[in-house]
Amino acid sequence: MRAAIIGAGPAGTLSALNLYEKAEVIVFESKQSPGFPVKCGGLVSSDCFEELKKYCRVEKALLNRIKGAFFFSPSGKFAEVTGKTGGIVIERKILDSMLLKKAGEVAEIRMKSKVLAVSGNRLKFASPEGENYITCDIILGADGTESTVAVELGFERPEIFSGKQYLIEFEPMKKNMVELYFGKRYSDGFFGYSIPVSDDLARVGVVSRKNPSAYLERLLRSHPSVSERAGKSIIEVNLGAVPIGIVDFVGENAALIGDSAGMVKPYTGGGIYYLLKAAEVLGEKFPDLHEFKREYMRRFGKEYRIGEKIRRLYDIFDDRDYDSLIGIARDIDFSRIHMDRPSTALEALPRLLRIIKNISLSSKVLMAFLDL
Ligand SMILES: Cc1cc2nc3c(=O)[nH]c(=O)nc-3n(C[C@H](O)[C@H](O)[C@H](O)COP(=O)(O)OP(=O)(O)OC[C@H]3O[C@@H](n4cnc5c(N)ncnc54)[C@H](O)[C@@H]3O)c2cc1C
């Protein structure tokens, strides 16, 4: 059995590493090296970091350890929150190249080979040697948000948000805490963030339904707290799409995995943990792709549904709602909330509703969660 994986980002390489015992695997990658330019803040949960150790020496990619987050309202009020798991900031360029090297030990990797078209089980690709065709039994589209496989095979597409991020001089509140900046002044439907990579450098970015550049400039120049702490030197600029909403990712002899399928936490934009788990379930169930989908959705379907409801709150809340929430944050127990498992936040919901004094705010929260 031959499986062709399109894309050598983490979804493609982790799929190869989970499939090679069951199939001859060929990975096609259009670029010379994946993971560059970087489109990632590099923040993963410490559980995800531990699980990545099965595949490569991910410690080599470690930049910083994170204990929790400061949540900021648009007026600059903030609350310090620590959940069940900490986080790790990694360098994606290093992670992606380590995973590629490992995948190369068990699969054939064809770099600079761009898949142009897919018809049935035939792929047309362009490499430095020219255009060519290959046939395979299973096609896996790990080719990111602009997936050729998805378009060619008529898969449904997720909603696309956009992210813009700078690696910039920045004085974090604390070096081991990320910061999240909420409010409609700083994003349409999402939030801004800073992820410290050292004492004086951070990845500061915005994910938004549209126009992340304008929101990021506003965050840096006029946010009451960020503008006081952001420097002028921009070391790196990263731009990328964030797919929101998992799609039906399995078809006839083909499946999507990773960003191509919208396998991203809808309330944070983080994709690495969910694609890692998808690659593992794919490996368990291969070559039965329908069973892959059933099992993955059994384990994670609820997380996507609740994650999308949390994200919907970013559309619903206004600036005063964030001020009210920051005001009561210290009375909420976040210690059981896992950053990869939004369902764990449901436990805090009854208490939250009890302590919210503002009727309009509690009805917004109820509205978002009512159809669970
Ligand atoms: C601004 C921003 C910040 C983010 N921050 C985080 C974060 O902090 N933590 C986190 O977990 N996630 C984060 N993410 C999400 C994370 O980066 C993605 O979920 C992850 O990169 C998806 O991996 P992938 O392998 O599915 O896709 P990609 O990494 O996009 O890889 C797809 C690969 O397919 C190749 N390809 C595409 N088309 C073809 C073709 N036709 N033929 C051959 N090859 C092809 C591409 O060249 C690419 O190498 C962030 C995303 C953005 C945009």
The ligand as an SDF file (V2000), in Angstrom:
LIG
                    3D

 53 58  0  0  0  0  0  0  0  0999 V2000
    0.3500   33.9110   13.4240 C   0  0  0  0  0  0  0  0  0  0  0  0
    0.1610   32.4710   13.8350 C   0  0  0  0  0  0  0  0  0  0  0  0
    0.5230   32.0710   15.1210 C   0  0  0  0  0  0  0  0  0  0  0  0
    0.3550   30.7280   15.5080 C   0  0  0  0  0  0  0  0  0  0  0  0
    0.7350   30.3760   16.7580 N   0  0  0  0  0  0  0  0  0  0  0  0
    0.5900   29.0840   17.1620 C   0  0  0  0  0  0  0  0  0  0  0  0
    1.0190   28.6790   18.4590 C   0  0  0  0  0  0  0  0  0  0  0  0
    1.5420   29.4840   19.2340 O   0  0  0  0  0  0  0  0  0  0  0  0
    0.8520   27.3720   18.8140 N   0  0  0  0  0  0  0  0  0  0  0  0
    0.2770   26.4470   17.9700 C   0  0  0  0  0  0  0  0  0  0  0  0
    0.1100   25.2670   18.3570 O   0  0  0  0  0  0  0  0  0  0  0  0
   -0.1140   26.8090   16.7270 N   0  0  0  0  0  0  0  0  0  0  0  0
    0.0430   28.0910   16.3000 C   0  0  0  0  0  0  0  0  0  0  0  0
   -0.3460   28.4560   15.0400 N   0  0  0  0  0  0  0  0  0  0  0  0
   -0.9040   27.4120   14.1600 C   0  0  0  0  0  0  0  0  0  0  0  0
    0.1760   26.4830   13.6110 C   0  0  0  0  0  0  0  0  0  0  0  0
    1.2360   27.2400   13.0800 O   0  0  0  0  0  0  0  0  0  0  0  0
   -0.4410   25.5870   12.5160 C   0  0  0  0  0  0  0  0  0  0  0  0
   -1.6000   24.9540   13.0540 O   0  0  0  0  0  0  0  0  0  0  0  0
    0.5350   24.5270   12.0030 C   0  0  0  0  0  0  0  0  0  0  0  0
    1.6390   25.1050   11.3710 O   0  0  0  0  0  0  0  0  0  0  0  0
   -0.1890   23.6460   10.9870 C   0  0  0  0  0  0  0  0  0  0  0  0
    0.6990   22.6840   10.4790 O   0  0  0  0  0  0  0  0  0  0  0  0
    0.3870   21.9650    9.0950 P   0  0  0  0  0  0  0  0  0  0  0  0
    1.4600   20.9620    8.9130 O   0  0  0  0  0  0  0  0  0  0  0  0
   -1.0360   21.5450    9.0570 O   0  0  0  0  0  0  0  0  0  0  0  0
    0.4930   23.1370    8.0010 O   0  0  0  0  0  0  0  0  0  0  0  0
    1.7700   23.9880    7.5790 P   0  0  0  0  0  0  0  0  0  0  0  0
    2.6870   24.1890    8.7180 O   0  0  0  0  0  0  0  0  0  0  0  0
    1.2120   25.1960    6.8880 O   0  0  0  0  0  0  0  0  0  0  0  0
    2.5020   23.0450    6.5170 O   0  0  0  0  0  0  0  0  0  0  0  0
    1.9330   22.7920    5.2540 C   0  0  0  0  0  0  0  0  0  0  0  0
    3.0800   22.4330    4.3130 C   0  0  0  0  0  0  0  0  0  0  0  0
    2.5260   22.0280    3.0590 O   0  0  0  0  0  0  0  0  0  0  0  0
    3.3170   22.5580    2.0230 C   0  0  0  0  0  0  0  0  0  0  0  0
    2.4630   22.6190    0.8180 N   0  0  0  0  0  0  0  0  0  0  0  0
    1.3800   23.4130    0.6320 C   0  0  0  0  0  0  0  0  0  0  0  0
    0.8270   23.1760   -0.5800 N   0  0  0  0  0  0  0  0  0  0  0  0
    1.5940   22.2110   -1.1610 C   0  0  0  0  0  0  0  0  0  0  0  0
    1.5420   21.5580   -2.4290 C   0  0  0  0  0  0  0  0  0  0  0  0
    0.5830   21.8190   -3.3160 N   0  0  0  0  0  0  0  0  0  0  0  0
    2.4880   20.6130   -2.7160 N   0  0  0  0  0  0  0  0  0  0  0  0
    3.4640   20.3100   -1.8160 C   0  0  0  0  0  0  0  0  0  0  0  0
    3.5750   20.9210   -0.6020 N   0  0  0  0  0  0  0  0  0  0  0  0
    2.6430   21.8530   -0.2850 C   0  0  0  0  0  0  0  0  0  0  0  0
    3.7400   23.9120    2.5490 C   0  0  0  0  0  0  0  0  0  0  0  0
    4.8860   24.3920    1.8730 O   0  0  0  0  0  0  0  0  0  0  0  0
    3.9870   23.6330    4.0150 C   0  0  0  0  0  0  0  0  0  0  0  0
    5.3320   23.2720    4.2780 O   0  0  0  0  0  0  0  0  0  0  0  0
   -0.1920   29.7770   14.6120 C   0  0  0  0  0  0  0  0  0  0  0  0
   -0.5600   30.1780   13.3140 C   0  0  0  0  0  0  0  0  0  0  0  0
   -0.3750   31.5060   12.9220 C   0  0  0  0  0  0  0  0  0  0  0  0
   -0.7590   31.9150   11.5260 C   0  0  0  0  0  0  0  0  0  0  0  0
  1  2  1  0
  2  3  1  0
  2 52  2  0
  3  4  2  0
  4  5  1  0
  4 50  1  0
  5  6  2  0
  6  7  1  0
  6 13  1  0
  7  8  2  0
  7  9  1  0
  9 10  1  0
 10 11  2  0
 10 12  1  0
 12 13  2  0
 13 14  1  0
 14 15  1  0
 14 50  1  0
 15 16  1  0
 16 17  1  0
 16 18  1  0
 18 19  1  0
 18 20  1  0
 20 21  1  0
 20 22  1  0
 22 23  1  0
 23 24  1  0
 24 25  2  0
 24 26  1  0
 24 27  1  0
 27 28  1  0
 28 29  2  0
 28 30  1  0
 28 31  1  0
 31 32  1  0
 32 33  1  0
 33 34  1  0
 33 48  1  0
 34 35  1  0
 35 36  1  0
 35 46  1  0
 36 37  1  0
 36 45  1  0
 37 38  2  0
 38 39  1  0
 39 40  1  0
 39 45  2  0
 40 41  1  0
 40 42  2  0
 42 43  1  0
 43 44  2  0
 44 45  1  0
 46 47  1  0
 46 48  1  0
 48 49  1  0
 50 51  2  0
 51 52  1  0
 52 53  1  0
M  END
$$$$
